[in-house]
């Protein structure tokens, strides 16, 4: 994560930490929580996520199907076209640290 120029992720935390590391982030969002990030990454326009499934088939006949709980996939066609839209937020780490310091000070004032 720390050595690449651009991070591709479907993970909220991957998008968050990638931004704090000053990287460009292209996210494949599977929920609305990505919209809560202060510094919004470039979002791949995923229309449909489908559950990950494995099928056991014999001679074209499906014998059994496994669905993996909380695992999804989507198509990632032409994701490279979105790379010029990605950007960095160079001050994001400093902003995050400042907010944490303010919170620390507020808590210390309450308990002192």
Buried (B, 14 or more C-beta within 10 A) or exposed (E): EEEEEEBBBBBBEBBBBBBBBBBBBBBBBBEEEBEEBEBBBBBBEBEEBEEEEEEEEEEEEEEEEEEEEEEBBBEEEEEEEBEEEBEBBEEBBEEBEEEEEEEEEEEEEEEE
